[in-house]
Structures are given as C-alpha cells and as structure tokens.
Amino acid sequence: MKYLLFVYPCNEEWDSTESNQKIAEELSTISKSDEIKYVYGENHSIFHFDSTLSPSEMNTYVELIKDEMSEFMFVLVQGAKNIESNMEGSHLEHLLRVNKRGRKPKSNPIKETLQNNQPGFDITKLMEDYKVRVQEFLKNEICDLTLDEILDKITDQGIDSLTRAEKDKLDEYSKQI
C-alpha cells in the first residue's frame, strides 16, 4: 500500500533536516522498496512510501517513531491517487514517484527536496484536499457500530479496514459472549 504521511512539529526542538532524515530512515525499514520520497519546509513534511503494513499497523508504527523524537502531529493517508496540488509539477512528480515494482532504486533510497518552502508549494492547499479523510479519521476514534455492522464491514472490506476503535468494540462484543 502506498501512504502519504504529513508531519507537523509541535515544539521548537524540531530540526527539520535531522528530524526528517530520521523519520525517512525509520520508514525505510518497513518500506517495500526501501525508497522514501519526501519534501519539507520549516513547519511541515510530507513523506511518500510503499509498505505492506495495514493502515492500523502503520499508524502504530508512526506513533512509535513519534515517541522517539521531538513531539509532532501527523496525518497518515492511504493511497496517493487523484492528487491535486499547486506544488511545482516536477516536485510533485518526484514526491509521488515511488518505485512501483519493488525493485531496488539505483541511487540513494532516501530522497529529499524542496527545502525552506520553495515557491509553488502550499501545504494548506494540499491539506484541503484531504480534509474529508482527516475528518473521517477523527470520527473513527469513537465507534458506535453494532456487532452486525462491524461484521458486515469485515465481510465487505476485510479485517484490515477496521479502525482501532472498531477492533476494540469487536473485542468488547467477544467478551460478552
């Protein structure tokens, strides 16, 4: 699965070059091709990579990375299709072109571009496109589904589609039986 990881530092201790390098190195350990593409500025970073981890496993992994570093907030988005941006075309293409066949890249697997808010890069515009996904993520923190609805979701979309809250609710139901 391809992922986009948006990272926002929460304190002054954040060193954008060092911190982003560390996150990229950590992500490369779970990446299918060891290739991580990222762009960053002073107050944001976007990572693009491919991993076999499910979204919930990926969320847990990013939480573990976060625990080892300066405090940051993140948004994890599965998939990278139909992206619109006002980012310079060559930069967006570089960010989104991750090794598609799992082959080893010819050069250094960790790429970095777009330092210090290059012209044409507006994180606000990019985040507006993902506003609905972020709202869905936040809504899923509380699960009000019935057992039948959760089981239907598993049947339709698979067990990996369940949020952490839905899995917890399923565990609660299983203890009642």
Beta strands, then each sheet from edge to edge (+ up, - down):
strand 1: 2-9
strand 2: 36-40
strand 3: 45-50
strand 4: 72-78
strand 5: 110-113
sheet 1: 4+ 1- 3+ 2- 5-
end
